[in-house]
């Protein structure tokens, strides 16, 4: 290693809690270090179980760490496989939820705590349409309410994950490997690729990321080939939620083309096949705790994630929804030009239906270019509330946020166990996060839009 303490890798392997500030939660969060060995040992059993599933579509109901890794694996270019497709539903948007096809689907319900609101209401809706426990499996920690419910409803199987693995570090555990085996991946091969990671090189990656942030280059620009751009979903969450706290952090900017600037730290990745993702997963799982060491923060907690959830609950407890002012699309760029200063970044937060990835990326690039190359990130809400949402509240006050919410009336898609529907829920989530951003003194603009091209 160059410029890096050679002992860092050994300390991480030995689970040395003194790598991070006193009071850190690493004691219950380092199971990811060894979990590929356990999954490799179970690969044959997982493959045998997957072969008993007759459905051609797997629908994964999850949020945050339980969903983004599988989404990356599903999007990766590869030949062969099981012939099944994986549909990840990690949104409360009524158009997306109402459009789920369940006739020939096997449903995975994924939640570490077993109590997260979004997977809970998504399962309520799915069960309302498909009351057949043999068409479901659950992935959760031992003894959670979801584990109990799955047993009561006769789920095909309950996968109880090691409890010492945080959600965003869980892709090489059951949370990622069960969807992988259903897609036809060789789980043993994935785990072997992960375990072959050059840990010292990964430590150096994290050290350089952290050091760059302390020197003002805190926009970590991750460049990947276009065919693997979905990797940005996962790595963006890992970096943002792990480092964005105590007023510091690395701002992840996943992109398929090089973006430069005085505040950028460039990381180039060159995967060529789907199994390369396993090494990348493990490389960054090692790197980011080391970046946290450099930044003197706990990379395993998420102190600000609960704020927007609490605000959402308060909004839902006092229905009808409050009115929150939203501007016209034409007002966005003038407002950004007035607000954005050197060292800032723009966060585009789209509380809109899924399926607009290309349009959202095009908008991200248009905003970047219109503002002279400023770092711009883009993602769907409420997905980012459980992932990158930690960074805008807990990280540096350099974020300029633009909330994109639906202008037109949304379809009515009921939540059987709740007195409100999905349209009300996603609106409450956007309002709750808006309140949280304002409470932290962040600059935020809310715009009503149906067509992202209207922001051209």
URLINTA-V46191 format. One record per residue. N is the residue number from 1. RES is the residue in one letter. PHI is phi as a letter, one per 40 degrees, with the letter a starting at -180 (none if undefined). D_CENTER is the distance of its C-alpha to the mean C-alpha in Angstrom with 2 decimals. Layout:
n = (N | N)
res = (RES | RES)
phi = (PHI | PHI)
d_center = (D_CENTER | D_CENTER)
This chain:
n = (1 | 2 | 3 | 4 | 5 | 6 | 7 | 8 | 9 | 10 | 11 | 12 | 13 | 14 | 15 | 16 | 17 | 18 | 19 | 20 | 21 | 22 | 23 | 24 | 25 | 26 | 27 | 28 | 29 | 30 | 31 | 32 | 33 | 34 | 35 | 36 | 37 | 38 | 39 | 40 | 41 | 42 | 43 | 44 | 45 | 46 | 47 | 48 | 49 | 50 | 51 | 52 | 53 | 54 | 55 | 56 | 57 | 58 | 59 | 60 | 61 | 62 | 63 | 64 | 65 | 66 | 67 | 68 | 69 | 70 | 71 | 72 | 73 | 74 | 75 | 76 | 77 | 78 | 79 | 80 | 81 | 82 | 83 | 84 | 85 | 86 | 87 | 88 | 89 | 90 | 91 | 92 | 93 | 94 | 95 | 96 | 97 | 98 | 99 | 100 | 101 | 102 | 103 | 104 | 105 | 106 | 107 | 108 | 109 | 110 | 111 | 112 | 113 | 114 | 115 | 116 | 117 | 118 | 119 | 120 | 121 | 122 | 123 | 124 | 125 | 126 | 127 | 128 | 129 | 130 | 131 | 132 | 133 | 134 | 135 | 136 | 137 | 138 | 139 | 140 | 141 | 142 | 143 | 144 | 145 | 146 | 147 | 148 | 149 | 150 | 151 | 152 | 153 | 154 | 155 | 156 | 157 | 158 | 159 | 160 | 161 | 162 | 163 | 164 | 165 | 166 | 167 | 168 | 169 | 170 | 171 | 172 | 173 | 174 | 175 | 176 | 177 | 178 | 179 | 180 | 181 | 182 | 183 | 184 | 185 | 186 | 187 | 188 | 189 | 190 | 191 | 192 | 193 | 194 | 195 | 196 | 197 | 198 | 199 | 200 | 201 | 202 | 203 | 204 | 205 | 206 | 207 | 208 | 209 | 210 | 211 | 212 | 213 | 214 | 215 | 216 | 217 | 218 | 219 | 220 | 221 | 222 | 223 | 224 | 225 | 226 | 227 | 228 | 229 | 230 | 231 | 232 | 233 | 234 | 235 | 236 | 237 | 238 | 239 | 240 | 241 | 242 | 243 | 244 | 245 | 246 | 247 | 248 | 249 | 250 | 251 | 252 | 253 | 254 | 255 | 256 | 257 | 258 | 259 | 260 | 261 | 262 | 263 | 264 | 265 | 266 | 267 | 268 | 269 | 270 | 271 | 272 | 273 | 274 | 275 | 276 | 277 | 278 | 279 | 280 | 281 | 282 | 283 | 284 | 285 | 286 | 287 | 288 | 289 | 290 | 291 | 292 | 293 | 294 | 295 | 296 | 297 | 298 | 299 | 300 | 301 | 302 | 303 | 304 | 305 | 306 | 307 | 308 | 309 | 310 | 311 | 312 | 313 | 314 | 315 | 316 | 317 | 318 | 319 | 320 | 321 | 322 | 323 | 324 | 325 | 326 | 327 | 328 | 329 | 330 | 331 | 332 | 333 | 334 | 335 | 336 | 337 | 338 | 339 | 340 | 341 | 342 | 343 | 344 | 345 | 346 | 347 | 348 | 349 | 350 | 351 | 352 | 353 | 354 | 355 | 356 | 357 | 358 | 359 | 360 | 361 | 362 | 363 | 364 | 365 | 366 | 367 | 368 | 369 | 370 | 371 | 372 | 373 | 374 | 375 | 376 | 377 | 378 | 379 | 380 | 381 | 382 | 383 | 384 | 385 | 386 | 387 | 388 | 389 | 390 | 391 | 392 | 393 | 394 | 395 | 396 | 397 | 398 | 399 | 400 | 401 | 402 | 403 | 404 | 405 | 406 | 407 | 408 | 409 | 410 | 411 | 412 | 413 | 414 | 415 | 416 | 417 | 418 | 419 | 420 | 421 | 422 | 423 | 424 | 425 | 426 | 427 | 428 | 429 | 430 | 431 | 432 | 433 | 434 | 435 | 436 | 437 | 438 | 439 | 440 | 441 | 442 | 443 | 444 | 445 | 446 | 447 | 448 | 449 | 450 | 451 | 452 | 453 | 454 | 455 | 456)
res = (X | X | X | X | X | X | X | X | X | X | X | X | X | X | X | X | X | X | X | X | X | X | X | X | X | X | X | X | X | X | X | X | X | X | X | X | X | X | X | X | X | X | X | X | X | X | X | X | X | X | X | X | X | X | X | X | X | X | X | X | X | X | X | X | X | X | X | X | X | X | X | X | X | X | X | X | X | X | X | X | X | X | X | X | X | X | X | X | X | X | X | X | X | X | X | X | X | X | X | X | X | X | X | X | X | X | X | X | X | X | X | X | X | X | X | X | X | X | X | X | X | X | X | X | X | X | X | X | X | X | X | X | X | X | X | X | X | X | X | X | X | X | X | X | X | X | X | X | X | X | X | X | X | X | X | X | X | X | X | X | X | X | X | X | X | X | X | X | X | X | X | X | X | X | X | X | X | X | X | X | X | X | X | X | X | X | X | X | X | X | X | X | X | X | X | X | X | X | X | X | X | X | X | X | X | X | X | X | X | X | X | X | X | X | X | X | X | X | X | X | X | X | X | X | X | X | X | X | X | X | X | X | X | X | X | X | X | X | X | X | X | X | X | X | X | X | X | X | X | X | X | X | X | X | X | X | X | X | X | X | X | X | X | X | X | X | X | X | X | X | X | X | X | X | X | X | X | X | X | X | X | X | X | X | X | X | X | X | X | X | X | X | X | X | X | X | X | X | X | X | X | X | X | X | X | X | X | X | X | X | X | X | X | X | X | X | X | X | X | X | X | X | X | X | X | X | X | X | X | X | X | X | X | X | X | X | X | X | X | X | X | X | X | X | X | X | X | X | X | X | X | X | X | X | X | X | X | X | X | X | X | X | X | X | X | X | X | X | X | X | X | X | X | X | X | X | X | X | X | X | X | X | X | X | X | X | X | X | X | X | X | X | X | X | X | X | X | X | X | X | X | X | X | X | X | X | X | X | X | X | X | X | X | X | X | X | X | X | X | X | X | X | X | X | X | X | X | X | X | X | X | X | X | X | X | X | X | X | X | X | X | X | X | X | X | X | X | X | X | X | X | X | X | X | X | X)
phi = (none | b | g | b | d | c | c | c | c | c | c | c | d | c | f | c | c | c | c | b | d | d | g | c | b | c | d | b | b | b | c | c | d | b | c | d | c | c | c | c | c | b | d | c | c | c | c | c | c | c | c | c | c | c | c | c | b | b | b | b | b | a | a | g | c | c | b | c | c | d | c | c | c | c | c | c | c | a | b | g | g | c | g | c | b | b | b | c | b | b | a | b | c | c | c | c | c | c | c | c | c | b | d | b | b | b | b | b | b | b | a | d | c | g | b | d | d | c | c | c | c | c | c | d | c | c | c | d | c | a | c | a | d | c | c | b | a | b | b | a | c | c | g | c | d | c | c | c | c | c | c | c | c | g | d | d | a | b | c | c | c | d | c | c | b | c | d | c | b | b | c | c | b | d | d | b | c | c | d | c | c | c | c | g | c | c | c | c | c | d | c | c | c | c | c | c | d | c | c | c | c | c | c | c | d | c | c | c | c | c | c | d | c | c | c | g | c | c | c | c | c | c | b | b | c | d | c | b | c | c | d | d | d | c | c | c | c | d | c | c | c | c | b | c | a | f | g | b | i | b | c | c | b | c | a | b | b | c | b | b | i | c | b | c | b | c | b | b | b | b | c | b | a | d | c | c | c | c | c | c | d | c | d | c | c | c | c | c | c | c | d | c | d | c | c | g | b | c | c | b | b | a | c | b | c | c | c | c | c | c | c | d | c | c | c | c | c | b | c | c | c | c | c | b | c | b | c | c | d | c | c | c | c | d | c | c | c | c | c | c | b | d | g | c | b | b | b | c | b | c | c | b | c | c | g | b | d | c | c | c | c | c | c | d | c | c | c | d | c | c | b | g | g | c | c | b | b | a | a | c | b | c | d | c | c | b | a | c | c | c | c | c | c | c | c | c | c | b | c | b | b | b | c | b | b | c | c | c | c | c | c | c | b | c | b | d | c | b | c | b | b | c | c | c | c | c | c | c | c | c | c | c | c | d | c | c | c | c | c | c | g | c | c | a | b | b | b | c | a | b | b | c | c | c | c | c)
d_center = (30.55 | 31.54 | 31.41 | 29.21 | 30.56 | 30.99 | 30.61 | 26.92 | 25.91 | 28.45 | 27.41 | 23.79 | 25.15 | 27.46 | 24.79 | 26.61 | 25.21 | 27.34 | 24.94 | 23.21 | 24.85 | 26.84 | 25.16 | 21.88 | 20.19 | 20.13 | 22.80 | 20.44 | 17.38 | 18.82 | 19.18 | 16.79 | 19.71 | 21.88 | 19.87 | 20.33 | 24.05 | 23.77 | 21.79 | 24.36 | 27.09 | 25.70 | 25.01 | 28.33 | 27.87 | 24.44 | 26.03 | 29.01 | 27.02 | 24.99 | 28.40 | 29.47 | 26.91 | 28.84 | 26.35 | 25.26 | 21.86 | 19.06 | 16.98 | 13.89 | 13.29 | 10.23 | 7.30 | 4.15 | 5.47 | 8.10 | 7.01 | 4.98 | 7.93 | 10.44 | 9.61 | 10.39 | 13.42 | 14.60 | 14.71 | 16.49 | 20.22 | 22.45 | 25.77 | 26.79 | 24.41 | 25.10 | 25.39 | 22.79 | 19.93 | 16.50 | 15.23 | 11.74 | 12.13 | 9.25 | 11.41 | 14.72 | 16.37 | 19.80 | 20.54 | 17.56 | 18.16 | 21.88 | 21.70 | 20.34 | 23.01 | 23.87 | 27.44 | 26.71 | 23.33 | 22.31 | 19.62 | 17.12 | 16.07 | 13.33 | 13.05 | 13.76 | 15.93 | 17.21 | 17.55 | 14.27 | 15.60 | 13.52 | 14.02 | 17.51 | 18.58 | 17.15 | 19.20 | 22.13 | 22.15 | 21.91 | 24.65 | 26.77 | 26.84 | 26.92 | 28.78 | 29.03 | 27.55 | 28.28 | 25.63 | 22.81 | 21.22 | 19.05 | 16.78 | 16.89 | 18.58 | 22.39 | 24.26 | 21.60 | 22.70 | 20.66 | 22.63 | 25.80 | 25.14 | 24.40 | 27.73 | 29.53 | 28.36 | 29.25 | 25.94 | 26.54 | 24.82 | 22.81 | 20.82 | 20.82 | 18.43 | 19.71 | 19.01 | 18.79 | 15.28 | 12.37 | 9.21 | 7.21 | 10.60 | 11.27 | 10.89 | 14.66 | 15.65 | 16.42 | 12.85 | 12.68 | 16.43 | 17.62 | 15.86 | 17.03 | 20.56 | 20.65 | 19.91 | 22.79 | 21.31 | 23.62 | 21.64 | 24.39 | 24.11 | 20.38 | 21.08 | 24.15 | 22.35 | 19.88 | 22.92 | 24.79 | 22.49 | 24.66 | 23.51 | 25.84 | 24.48 | 20.88 | 22.31 | 23.99 | 20.86 | 19.25 | 22.63 | 23.06 | 19.69 | 20.65 | 24.19 | 23.38 | 21.51 | 24.60 | 26.75 | 25.10 | 23.02 | 19.68 | 17.93 | 16.48 | 16.84 | 15.40 | 17.72 | 17.23 | 19.58 | 19.04 | 18.95 | 15.82 | 13.96 | 11.00 | 10.44 | 9.34 | 5.94 | 5.49 | 8.00 | 7.10 | 4.48 | 7.35 | 9.98 | 9.38 | 8.80 | 11.44 | 13.99 | 13.98 | 16.74 | 20.54 | 20.82 | 19.57 | 16.60 | 15.52 | 14.10 | 12.07 | 13.55 | 12.74 | 15.85 | 18.41 | 21.35 | 22.55 | 22.26 | 24.61 | 25.64 | 27.07 | 23.79 | 21.89 | 21.22 | 20.95 | 19.34 | 20.38 | 19.02 | 21.23 | 20.07 | 22.72 | 21.88 | 19.09 | 20.07 | 19.53 | 15.79 | 16.65 | 18.37 | 15.66 | 13.14 | 15.90 | 17.12 | 14.11 | 13.83 | 17.45 | 17.29 | 14.90 | 17.02 | 19.98 | 18.69 | 18.36 | 21.95 | 23.17 | 21.67 | 23.09 | 20.04 | 18.45 | 15.22 | 14.52 | 14.85 | 13.02 | 16.21 | 15.25 | 12.38 | 15.24 | 17.20 | 15.73 | 15.78 | 19.39 | 20.26 | 19.05 | 21.26 | 24.12 | 23.97 | 24.07 | 26.93 | 29.05 | 28.86 | 29.75 | 26.95 | 28.12 | 28.70 | 26.58 | 28.06 | 26.41 | 27.99 | 28.92 | 26.96 | 29.88 | 29.39 | 25.97 | 27.13 | 30.18 | 28.14 | 25.73 | 28.79 | 30.28 | 27.33 | 25.72 | 27.43 | 27.37 | 24.33 | 22.17 | 19.02 | 18.12 | 14.89 | 15.12 | 13.39 | 14.30 | 14.95 | 16.40 | 16.64 | 14.48 | 16.50 | 16.98 | 14.86 | 18.10 | 19.46 | 16.45 | 16.62 | 20.38 | 20.17 | 18.08 | 20.85 | 23.59 | 22.57 | 22.28 | 25.70 | 27.29 | 26.49 | 27.87 | 24.84 | 22.77 | 19.13 | 17.03 | 13.31 | 12.25 | 9.57 | 9.97 | 10.68 | 10.28 | 6.64 | 6.27 | 8.64 | 6.56 | 4.37 | 6.69 | 9.28 | 10.92 | 12.28 | 14.42 | 16.11 | 16.55 | 16.79 | 19.79 | 21.34 | 21.05 | 18.53 | 20.08 | 17.94 | 18.78 | 17.81 | 18.56 | 19.79 | 21.94 | 25.60 | 27.16 | 27.45 | 24.78 | 25.81 | 26.52 | 24.35 | 25.35 | 23.53 | 26.38 | 25.89 | 25.44 | 27.92 | 25.54 | 23.83 | 20.39 | 21.61 | 22.60 | 19.38 | 17.13 | 19.90 | 20.02 | 16.33 | 16.93 | 20.14 | 18.78 | 16.29 | 19.22 | 21.37 | 19.10 | 18.95 | 22.71 | 23.36 | 22.02 | 24.24 | 21.66 | 22.88 | 21.37 | 22.83 | 22.31 | 23.41 | 24.29 | 23.90 | 23.91 | 24.13 | 21.99 | 25.12 | 26.86 | 25.15 | 26.90)
